[in-house]
Amino acid sequence: MARKHIVVLTGAGVSAESGISTFRDSGGLWDKYDVNEVCSIEGWERNPSLVLEFYNARRAQLRDARPNPAHYAIASLESSYDVDVITQNVDNLHERAGSTRILHLHGELTKVRPEDSYCDRDSFSTENVIDVGYEPVRLGDKSPGGIQLRPHIVFFGEAVPNIVKAIDLVESADLILIVGTSLQVYPAAGLYRYARPDIPIFIIDPKEVPVHDGRITHITEVATKGMETFSKILEEKKF
């Protein structure tokens, strides 16, 4: 009998309990920077040194962070199901927890690329993407071809190349699990709508989520506790 296919959509809430804050949180790293200056393509073009400084700080924060029980619970689903994780997060905590099939919609914090690559001209090829781990990158750090390196991050104002792959995965799912996202950042927020009309959708988020869909069961808990509840539901329903 074929294993069921679970697609997990994750956002900042799944990493919050690891100490990774979002720009909607007060306090911490995000309060020190104007989001429009450090997370947009226009900001990069105006002041690349500031953008690099910001992502160096985020990389240093990630170095000291650890996966939390929600990350491990998502990874453990692979023992019984075919699991694809589609994440809006740029951290590597899903990887470090053991998930093996992860699609990053908004890029990866531990990677950089030449600023003239990963675009329409090269069909968004990752050939020139470089894994720098947690090391800083500064103005003047260039690729072997002599091009300034930039974060491998999808800035505001840029295309989201992996959205088509994400839609394909959602369309093939037998169950959708959404963890730690308020479904307000598009295009990721609309992904669940591509799920087949007969499949269950679970949302784990302590806050109200502004969606109305009869397929949705809302578990109003933080990610770690919500994953415990979700695992019990799977067991009870023998999904």
N, C-alpha and C positions, 0 to 999 in steps of 0.2 A: 504494500500500500504506500502510495506517494506521501511524503511528508508535507504538512501544511506550510504555506508560505506566509510568514509574518513580515510586514514592512513597518519599521519603527521610525517615526519622524520625531527628531529631537531638536530642542532649542535651548536657550541659555539656562532655563530652570533646571535642567538635568545636571549642569555643572556648578550651579550656585552653591550647592552644599559641599563642593570642593574648594570654595573660596574664590571662584571665578565670577566676578560681578559683571552685570550688564550695564549698558549706558542709561537704562531707566532707573538703576539703583542710585541712591544718594550716598555720597561718601566714596572713598577709594579712588582708584586710578582715573575713572572716567570724569570725575569732577575737575580734574586738572587740565582738561583739554576740551576745546570746542569740537564736537563730533563732526561738524561740517568741514572743519579744517584738517582733520586727521583721517577721516573715513570716506572721503569723496575723491573722485578723479580730479576735480578742480583744485581741491586742497593739495593733492600730490603735485600738480603742475605749478601751483603757487609757491609751495614751500616743502620740497621733498625731504629736507633735513628734519623738519618737525615731524613729518609722518614717520620717518625712520626711527626717530627718538621714541615716539609713541609705541610703535610695534616692538622695539627693543625692550621697552618696559613691560609690555604684555608678555613677551617671550620669557623674560626673567621671572615674572609672576607664575607662568605656567610651569617653569622648571621646578618650582617648589610645591606645586599642587599635586594631588594624588586622586585617582579615581575614587568615587564614593560607591556605596552599596547599590545605588541605582544603575551605575555603569556596569557593575559586575552582574546584576540581575538581568540586564538586557543581554549581556554576553552569554549568560547561562541558558538563555532560550535556545541557543544553537544546539544544545544537547538533544532537543526533541523536535525542533522545527528548522526549516530553511528560513534564515533571517537576513534581511537587508536593512541596514541602518542608513537613513538619509538624514544628515544633520545640517542645521544652520550654523553650528558652532565651528570655530576655527581651531579649537584646541585638539589635542590628541588623546584625550582621556578615554574615549571609546576604544581606541587601538590598545592603549595600555591596560585596559580592563579585559582584553581578550576577544572583542568582536573582530570578525575577520572580513566582513563585507560591508564597507563603509563608503558612502558617497558624500563628499563634502560639497555642499552647495555654494558656500561663500569663501572657499579657499582654505588654506592651511597655514597656521601661524609659524610653524617651524620650517617653512619653505619660502624661497625667494625665486625671482626670475628676472631676466633682462627686461627692461621696460618696453622694448619693442616686440615682445613675444607674447604667446598665448592670446591671440587676437584673431580677427577675421582673416588676416593675411596668411596665417599659418594654420587655419582651421582649429584654433585653440589646442594646438599640440602641447603636450607637457614635456616634450623632449628636452627643453632647456631649463626646466624647473630644477632647482638645486635645494637639497635638504641641508639646512645650516644648524639644525638642532635648536639649541637655546642661545646661540652666539649672536652678538649684536651685528648689525649691518649699518654702514655709515655712508654718507655722501662721498663718492670717490671709489667705493667698492664696485668693481665692474666684472662683467662676465668675461670668459676667455675671448669673446669677440669685441671687447672694449665698450660694452653698453652698461650703463648704470643699472644696478640691481634694485628691484623694488619688492615689497611684500607680495607673496603669492596669495593675495586677498582680492575678493570681488568688492571693489569700492562702490559706494553709492554713485549712480550714473553710469555704471558699466553693465554689460550683459551678464547673465547667469548661465554660462554654457552648459552646466550639468542638469538644467531643469528638464530637458527632454529625456535624459536617462532616468531621472526621478519619476517623471510621469509614466514611463514604461513600467517601472517597478511597481508603482501604485496600482496600475491597471491589472497587474498580474497577481495581486495580493489576495489571500484568503481572509486576512484580518489586518486591520490598521491599528497601530498603537501610537498615540501622540503624547510625548512626554516633555513638559517644561517649556511649552511655547503657547503664547496667548493668541496665536493665529492672526497677527496684525501686520506681519512683514511679508509683503508680496515680492515675488510670485510664490514663495514657499507656502504662504498661508492658504492658498487655494489648491494645494496638491491633493488633499483628502477627497476633493470633489471628483477626482478621476477614478476613485474606487468603484468597483462593481456595485450595483444597487442592492445586492443581496448579502453583502458581507458586514460583519460587525466592526464598529469603530470605537475605540476607547481613548479618552483623553484624561491624562493625569496632570492636573494643575490646581493649586490651592485657590486660585482666583476664578471668577466667572469668565467663561470664554464666550465671546459674542457670535456663536454659531447656532443655527437651529436646523437640526437634521435628526430624523427619527432613528437613524442607525447608531447614534452616538450615546455612549454611556460615559458620564463625566464622574471621574474619581477625584473629589476635591481634597487632595492631599499633596504634600510636597513629594518630590520624585522618589526619594528612598522609601517612604512609607507607602506611597501609591503603587510602587512596583511590588511590594509585599501583597497588597490587596489584589492587584491584577493577577499575580501568580496563583493566588487562591481561587480566583474566578476561573482561570484556565483549567485548574485541576477539577473544580466542581462541575464545570460544563463539559469536561473531557474533550476539549477542542482538539 
